[in-house]
Amino acid sequence: MKNRMNMALTTVVMVCALLVVFTSSSFAQENPIYQLSDNTDSQSMSRTSTRVTSYPEDLLYDLEPSVYIKNNQIIEVTEGQAPKVVKLKDINSFNILSSDNDLFKRVEMITINITSASDLMRPFNVDNIRGFGSLKYIYLKCESSVTESQIRNFIQQADSEISIFYKIFNRS
């Protein structure tokens, strides 16, 4: 009798533990994605994102020291304090971010220029970058229409604390 009760109790505990494990993994947080409109006062938010009260204007609009990278080479570092922004002028520059560099220690935002929808086919794996201990934001400057789904497929392995912003610039 006692053996049956122990077995029943063990079964109940195991079922509860499995429920907790599978339930918590299904509630994994996605990165919030925010679409910025041309009017900075009215921001268009994606349906899965919570309302944002402010966004990093100083980082978005060249008000902070920056590192400019093109063709996997640093082409310019603005003067001043430690850079807070890394600006990737093309998608061919992801590899430079995978090596430790003192310039990246205080970077809070990575900006990536997306010139066509085909650029989104080459994923940006955030888990591969090194030395970005202060990273809070990824900003995509898109020259063609993109969807939230395309952005989620493009940005991979990003910490859930990182917010993703994007803006579509239609060239005439």
N, C-alpha and C positions, 0 to 999 in steps of 0.2 A: 504494500500500500504506500509506504513511505517512498519507495523507489519510483512508483508511478507519479507521485506528486512532484518529486524532484525533476523527473523527465518533462512533465507538463509545464512546470515553472521555467525550466531551461528553454523549452520550445517557445513559450510566450516571450521571454526575454530576447531570444534571438530574432524573433519576428519583429519586435519593437525596435531593436537595434538596426535591422535592415531597413525598416521604414524610415527611421531617422536619417540614415546614410543616403538613401535614394531621394528622399524629400529634400534634404539640404543641397544635394548636388543639382537638383532641378531648379533651384532658386538662385543659381549663380548669376551674379550681376553682369550685365553688359555695360560696355562703355557708353556714356551718354554722348549722343551726336547732335550737334546744333548747326543748323544752316543759318548763316548770317546773310541778311538782306542788304540791299544798297543803302537803306535808311537805317542807321545805327540805332535809332530809338525804337524801331519795331523789328524785333528779331523773329524769324520763323523757326519754330522748334519742331524737331522730329516727333513723331507720335510716341516713341518709347522713352523720350527724355523728360525729365522733370523741368519745371520752369526755371530758367536761369535768371538771377537778378542782376548779375553783372558779368562781363567777360573781359579778358585781359587786353584792353585797348592799347596799353603801352607796349605790350609785346607784339601785337598784331600790326601796328602802324609805325614801325621803325623808330620807336622812341627809346629803345633800350639797345645796349651794345650787342652786336651780332657777328656771327661767323657765316660767311657765304661760301658755299661748296658747289662746284660744278665739275662734271666728269671725274668724280671721285678725288678731286683736288681742292684744297682750301684756296680760294681765289682772293679773299679779302677778310680781314678782321677789323671791325670798327674800333676806334680808339675809345678809351674810357675804362670803366671797371671790367670785371670778368663778364664775358658774354652771357646773356640770358636767352638768346635765340640762336638756333642753327637754321639757316635757310638753304634748303636743297633746291638748286635751280633745275635739277632734272632727276629722273628716277634711276639714273646710272650711278648715283653717289651713295647708295645704301651701305656699301662695304666699308667706307671710311668710318662709319659710325660703330663698327664692330671692334675697333681697336681703341684701347684706352688713350685718352688725350686730355691733358689738363684743361684745355679750353672748354670741355664739355661738362665739367664738374658742377657748375652753377646754372646750367641751361635749364630753363623752365618750359620752353616751347620749341618744337621742331616744326618748321614750315616746309611743305613739299609742294612744288609746282607740278600740276598734272595738266599736260598739254592736250591729251586725247583720251578717249575711253580705253584705248589699248594700253595706256600706261597703268591702268588699274588691274591689268592681268598679271602684273609682276608684283606679288605681295610684299608688303613691308612688315617684316617680323620684328616686333618691338623687343622680343626676348633676346634677339641677337645683338642689340646695341650695348655698348659698355661705357661706364663712367658717367651716366646720366642720373645721378642721385637725386636731382631736384626736378626731374621732368614731371610736368603737370598737364601739358596740353600738346596736341598735335593739330596742326592747321593745314588744311588742303586748299590750295588755290587752284581751282578747276577752270579750264578754258572751254569745257564742254559740259553738257548736262550729265549729272550723276544721280544715282539713287542711294538711299541709305543702305540698301542691301549690297550694292557694289562697294561702298565704303567699308562695311563690316567684313566683306571678303578680302579687301585690300589690306586693312590694318589687322594684323594677326598677333596673338599672344600679348596683347596690351594689358597692363595692370588695370583693374577695374576703377582705380582712382584717377586714371588719365581721361580727361575730357577731350573729345574730338570736335573740332569746328571745321566747317567748310563754307566756301563761297564760290559761286559760279560767276565767272567773268565771261560774258559773251563777246567775242571779238567780232567787229563789223567788217 
